[in-house]
Amino acid sequence: MKMSQVEEWVRTRISGRRGQSAVEYLLMLTVVVGVVLVAGVALKKFMPTLFNNIQQMITGAASQLGG
């Protein structure tokens, strides 16, 4: 195929589309869920430390205020 034929093929495919189908939405949802799961697993080991640090900061600030 020549480049002009490829360009024409792509244009006809894009211009003939009326919107995403359910399959495309499911694929996008799958990708988003996968990214969220990977991020959750990656952050899982850092979360307890983060919450402990926040708790210590709040406790320290409250004790300085006399609470």
C-alpha positions as CSV (number, residue, x, y, z in Angstrom):
1,M,0.0,0.0,0.0
2,K,1.2,3.5,-0.8
3,M,1.1,6.2,1.8
4,S,-1.8,7.9,0.1
5,Q,-3.8,4.7,0.2
6,V,-3.2,4.4,3.9
7,E,-4.2,8.0,4.5
8,E,-7.4,7.5,2.5
9,W,-8.2,4.2,4.4
10,V,-7.6,6.0,7.8
11,R,-9.8,9.0,6.8
12,T,-12.7,6.7,5.7
13,R,-12.5,4.8,8.9
14,I,-12.4,7.9,11.1
15,S,-15.0,9.9,9.2
16,G,-17.5,7.0,9.2
17,R,-17.5,6.7,12.9
18,R,-20.4,8.0,14.9
19,G,-19.0,7.4,18.4
20,Q,-17.5,4.8,20.6
21,S,-19.1,1.4,20.9
22,A,-19.7,-0.5,24.1
23,V,-16.6,-2.6,23.4
24,E,-14.4,0.5,23.2
25,Y,-15.8,1.8,26.5
26,L,-15.2,-1.6,28.1
27,L,-11.6,-1.5,26.9
28,M,-11.1,2.0,28.3
29,L,-12.6,0.9,31.6
30,T,-10.4,-2.1,31.7
31,V,-7.3,0.0,31.2
32,V,-8.4,2.5,33.9
33,V,-9.1,-0.3,36.4
34,G,-5.7,-1.9,35.6
35,V,-3.9,1.4,36.2
36,V,-5.7,1.9,39.5
37,L,-4.9,-1.6,40.6
38,V,-1.3,-1.3,39.8
39,A,-1.1,2.1,41.5
40,G,-2.8,0.7,44.6
41,V,-0.4,-2.2,44.8
42,A,2.5,0.1,44.4
43,L,1.3,2.5,47.0
44,K,0.2,-0.1,49.5
45,K,3.5,-0.3,51.3
46,F,3.8,3.5,51.6
47,M,0.3,4.2,53.0
48,P,0.7,3.0,56.6
49,T,3.9,5.1,56.9
50,L,2.1,8.1,55.5
51,F,-0.9,7.8,57.8
52,N,1.4,7.3,60.8
53,N,3.3,10.4,59.9
54,I,0.1,12.4,59.6
55,Q,-1.2,11.0,62.9
56,Q,2.1,12.1,64.6
57,M,1.9,15.6,63.1
58,I,-1.7,16.0,64.3
59,T,-0.8,14.7,67.8
60,G,2.2,17.0,68.0
61,A,0.2,20.0,66.9
62,A,-2.6,19.2,69.4
63,S,-0.1,18.8,72.3
64,Q,1.5,22.2,71.4
65,L,-1.9,23.8,71.6
66,G,-2.5,22.3,75.0
67,G,-5.0,19.7,73.9
